Amino acid sequence: MNKSAFIEKYSRDNNISKKAAGETFDSVMATLKQGLAEDGVLALPDFGNFKVVTTPERQGRNPQTGEPMTIKSGKKVNFKASSVLKNSLV
Protein backbone atom coordinates (compact mmCIF):
# COMPACT_ATOMS: atom_id res chain seq x y z
CA MET A 1 0.00 0.00 0.00
CA ASN A 2 1.39 3.39 -0.90
CA LYS A 3 0.58 6.83 0.53
CA SER A 4 -2.27 7.65 -1.87
CA ALA A 5 -3.92 4.24 -1.34
CA PHE A 6 -3.60 4.67 2.42
CA ILE A 7 -5.17 8.14 2.29
CA GLU A 8 -8.00 6.90 0.09
CA LYS A 9 -8.77 3.98 2.44
CA TYR A 10 -8.48 6.19 5.53
CA SER A 11 -10.85 8.79 4.06
CA ARG A 12 -13.36 6.12 3.07
CA ASP A 13 -13.20 4.31 6.44
CA ASN A 14 -13.62 7.54 8.42
CA ASN A 15 -16.09 9.27 6.09
CA ILE A 16 -13.89 12.34 5.55
CA SER A 17 -12.56 14.02 2.43
CA LYS A 18 -9.32 12.88 0.82
CA LYS A 19 -7.92 16.36 1.42
CA ALA A 20 -8.61 16.14 5.15
CA ALA A 21 -7.20 12.61 5.28
CA GLY A 22 -4.07 13.77 3.46
CA GLU A 23 -3.60 16.69 5.83
CA THR A 24 -4.05 14.36 8.81
CA PHE A 25 -1.51 11.92 7.36
CA ASP A 26 1.03 14.69 6.74
CA SER A 27 0.52 16.06 10.26
CA VAL A 28 1.00 12.64 11.86
CA MET A 29 4.14 11.99 9.82
CA ALA A 30 5.60 15.39 10.76
CA THR A 31 4.91 14.70 14.43
CA LEU A 32 6.55 11.26 14.21
CA LYS A 33 9.64 12.75 12.53
CA GLN A 34 9.85 15.50 15.14
CA GLY A 35 9.57 12.95 17.97
CA LEU A 36 12.36 10.85 16.51
CA ALA A 37 14.56 13.90 15.96
CA GLU A 38 14.06 15.17 19.51
CA ASP A 39 14.02 11.95 21.55
CA GLY A 40 15.67 9.38 19.29
CA VAL A 41 13.00 6.83 20.24
CA LEU A 42 9.34 6.49 19.30
CA ALA A 43 7.27 3.76 20.94
CA LEU A 44 3.84 3.00 19.49
CA PRO A 45 2.01 0.35 21.56
CA ASP A 46 0.56 -2.50 19.51
CA PHE A 47 2.65 -1.39 16.51
CA GLY A 48 6.34 -1.24 17.39
CA ASN A 49 9.34 0.86 18.33
CA PHE A 50 11.43 3.17 16.17
CA LYS A 51 14.94 4.04 17.32
CA VAL A 52 17.57 6.35 15.81
CA VAL A 53 21.01 4.73 15.74
CA THR A 54 24.35 6.11 14.61
CA THR A 55 26.30 3.98 12.18
CA PRO A 56 30.08 4.09 12.65
CA GLU A 57 32.55 5.23 10.03
CA ARG A 58 33.78 2.21 8.08
CA GLN A 59 35.90 1.11 5.17
CA GLY A 60 34.28 0.16 1.88
CA ARG A 61 35.07 -0.02 -1.81
CA ASN A 62 34.05 2.16 -4.72
CA PRO A 63 31.86 -0.22 -6.78
CA GLN A 64 33.01 1.30 -10.08
CA THR A 65 36.75 1.28 -9.49
CA GLY A 66 37.25 -1.13 -6.60
CA GLU A 67 39.31 1.53 -4.79
CA PRO A 68 39.13 1.48 -0.98
CA MET A 69 37.22 4.39 0.50
CA THR A 70 35.94 5.59 3.86
CA ILE A 71 32.18 5.61 4.34
CA LYS A 72 31.16 8.39 6.74
CA SER A 73 29.20 7.71 9.89
CA GLY A 74 25.52 8.52 9.71
CA LYS A 75 22.15 8.01 11.30
CA LYS A 76 19.44 5.53 10.46
CA VAL A 77 16.15 4.42 11.97
CA ASN A 78 15.64 0.88 13.21
CA PHE A 79 12.15 -0.56 13.63
CA LYS A 80 11.16 -3.46 15.84
CA ALA A 81 7.60 -4.68 15.36
CA SER A 82 5.50 -5.46 18.43
CA SER A 83 4.21 -8.95 19.06
CA VAL A 84 0.65 -7.66 18.47
CA LEU A 85 1.62 -6.49 14.96
CA LYS A 86 3.52 -9.70 14.24
CA ASN A 87 0.57 -11.84 15.32
CA SER A 88 -1.85 -9.84 13.18
CA LEU A 89 0.11 -10.80 10.07
CA VAL A 90 -0.62 -14.51 10.42
C-alpha positions in Angstrom: 0.0 0.0 0.0 1.4 3.4 -0.9 0.6 6.8 0.5 -2.3 7.6 -1.9 -3.9 4.2 -1.3 -3.6 4.7 2.4 -5.2 8.1 2.3 -8.0 6.9 0.1 -8.8 4.0 2.4 -8.5 6.2 5.5 -10.9 8.8 4.1 -13.4 6.1 3.1 -13.2 4.3 6.4 -13.6 7.5 8.4 -16.1 9.3 6.1 -13.9 12.3 5.6 -12.6 14.0 2.4 -9.3 12.9 0.8 -7.9 16.4 1.4 -8.6 16.1 5.2 -7.2 12.6 5.3 -4.1 13.8 3.5 -3.6 16.7 5.8 -4.0 14.4 8.8 -1.5 11.9 7.4 1.0 14.7 6.7 0.5 16.1 10.3 1.0 12.6 11.9 4.1 12.0 9.8 5.6 15.4 10.8 4.9 14.7 14.4 6.6 11.3 14.2 9.6 12.8 12.5 9.8 15.5 15.1 9.6 12.9 18.0 12.4 10.8 16.5 14.6 13.9 16.0 14.1 15.2 19.5 14.0 11.9 21.5 15.7 9.4 19.3 13.0 6.8 20.2 9.3 6.5 19.3 7.3 3.8 20.9 3.8 3.0 19.5 2.0 0.4 21.6 0.6 -2.5 19.5 2.6 -1.4 16.5 6.3 -1.2 17.4 9.3 0.9 18.3 11.4 3.2 16.2 14.9 4.0 17.3 17.6 6.4 15.8 21.0 4.7 15.7 24.3 6.1 14.6 26.3 4.0 12.2 30.1 4.1 12.6 32.5 5.2 10.0 33.8 2.2 8.1 35.9 1.1 5.2 34.3 0.2 1.9 35.1 0.0 -1.8 34.1 2.2 -4.7 31.9 -0.2 -6.8 33.0 1.3 -10.1 36.7 1.3 -9.5 37.2 -1.1 -6.6 39.3 1.5 -4.8 39.1 1.5 -1.0 37.2 4.4 0.5 35.9 5.6 3.9 32.2 5.6 4.3 31.2 8.4 6.7 29.2 7.7 9.9 25.5 8.5 9.7 22.1 8.0 11.3 19.4 5.5 10.5 16.1 4.4 12.0 15.6 0.9 13.2 12.2 -0.6 13.6 11.2 -3.5 15.8 7.6 -4.7 15.4 5.5 -5.5 18.4 4.2 -8.9 19.1 0.7 -7.7 18.5 1.6 -6.5 15.0 3.5 -9.7 14.2 0.6 -11.8 15.3 -1.9 -9.8 13.2 0.1 -10.8 10.1 -0.6 -14.5 10.4 
